[in-house]
Amino acid sequence: MEFGSATIATKIAIEGGIEGAAEGAIEGTIESARRCDCGSDAHGQNTAVDVSSLGTSDLVKLIIQTDLARRQAEGLLANLLARLGEVEGDEAVFAVCSQFGLSGPKARKQAKVAKGLRAMPNVLAAAKDGWITMDHAALIADSHGRVPIGEDEQSELVVLAIQQDCGEFKKTLAASEDERLSSIGLDRIERQQARRHAKVFDGDEDMVVLHAEFDRVAGERVRTALDAMNSKLLRDDAAHGGDRTWEQRTADALVALITQQPQDVPAGVQDDPDRADSHEYGNLAPQKTVLVVSVDYNAITGKLERAGLIDGTPISVDEMRRLACDAEIVPAIFDVDGQPLYIGRAQRSATRAQRLALYRRDRHCIGCGLHPTACEVHHILTWEEGGLTDIANLVLLCPRCHARVHKHGYTVEFDSSQRRYFLAPPPRSQALIQGAVTRPIGDEACSYPLVS
């Protein structure tokens, strides 16, 4: 099956009612958009087009052209990353993706998609030519990683991806996975259990996002528990003048069920710590959790200042005191008697005090930014080479980045200007990147900005 840009151009032109909507290649479309925005051609002549003066037909035509160029550019990028993975390995792909200014998780995702598409030439070709978006291609690659997809079915899925938006296509892929798992003898619940997954990650504006998918039985149990707690919170709000939305009550119910902490404190009562903490409201026994916070003590004023979570997120001192009611208090006082941070060769494993100190100093995995509680402690100068279990020789690394150090040649470096440790790719990968961004291209030098 071929997916040519000329064919999709015709398809878009017919469906959009605009003749020749996608005639230009990527370069031509981008240049057209640039002239509209910047007002000059390749020779610097003023060819400005006032976008506000364009009619609907011209606007739609340019939007379609630009969207096609975006799809083709993203597909070409995936193709190039896939080829780099074949030549230099997956770690080189991750190293290059990290230079795009992406966060660690997003760089990993980009590298993972490129790796998945290497085994799916039909899907990769469709993305490169702009037939499908990279979001659709990534969904197919993820599904293939869970349950392999044959070449014929890949082509069928590409056709469906052209016709469906991402939301509908997710359902199509779920049904496809279900059929593939059925072919190897699993019943429906077993097939759904094989696809279960959950993850917690940082979202926009310092929010934390929880995403999970369950089999039908487990999902209904979760739904029933959430609905019951939500109804209880609604009754409490009605009795005490609360005005939480359904979504807010569901979020509070989820926190209550996961942490076993009462969340049915109505509006107004929340502002009264004595009443809120009295358990007059809520019948769930608080779960004793360890939540590490840091706070400075001002010896002159005798007050606590600058409270914050270990990832650097500031919180009020009042909020810290409230958390202390239902959490184990861990003194974040270091370099004092009873909290040794320098134990030399006495033991290999980091102490609890050292881990807490690393939580505050590194705040997350120095390689990808994963939450510190999911990290391991790494000796910069390895224990086998005589490295000490001292705070100055220790950093936080998630299991994946830890493996990069020990298996793929990554090294821990220190940025003296920013006073932080970071993970540097192996010399060969770094040389590839540096060479690519400094090597002249034709008569021009590429000046792509590297992300440190």
Buried (B, 14 or more C-beta within 10 A) or exposed (E): EEBEBEEBBBBBBEEBEBEEBBBBEBEEBBBBBEBBEEEEEEEEEEEEBEEEEBEEEBEBBBBBBBBBBBBBBBBBBBBBBBBBBEEBBBBBBBBBBBBEEBEBBBBBBBBBBBBBBBBBEBBBBBBBBBBBBBBBBBBBBBBBBBBEBEEEBBBBBBBBBBEBEEEEBBEBBBEBBBEBBEEEEBEEEEBBBBBEEEEEEBEEEEEEEEEEEBBEEBBEEBEEBBEEBBEBBBEBBEEBEBEBEEEBBBBBBBBBBEBBBBBBBBEEBBEEEEBBBEEEBBEBEBEEEEBBBBBEEEEEEEEEEEBBBBBEEEBEEEEBBBBEEBBEEBEBEBEEEEBBBEBEEEEEEBBEBBBBBBBBBBBBBBBBBBBBEEBBBBBBEEBEEEBBBBBEBBBBBBEBBBEBBEEBBBBBEEEEEEEBBBBBBBEBBBEBBEEEBEEEEEEEEEEEEEEE
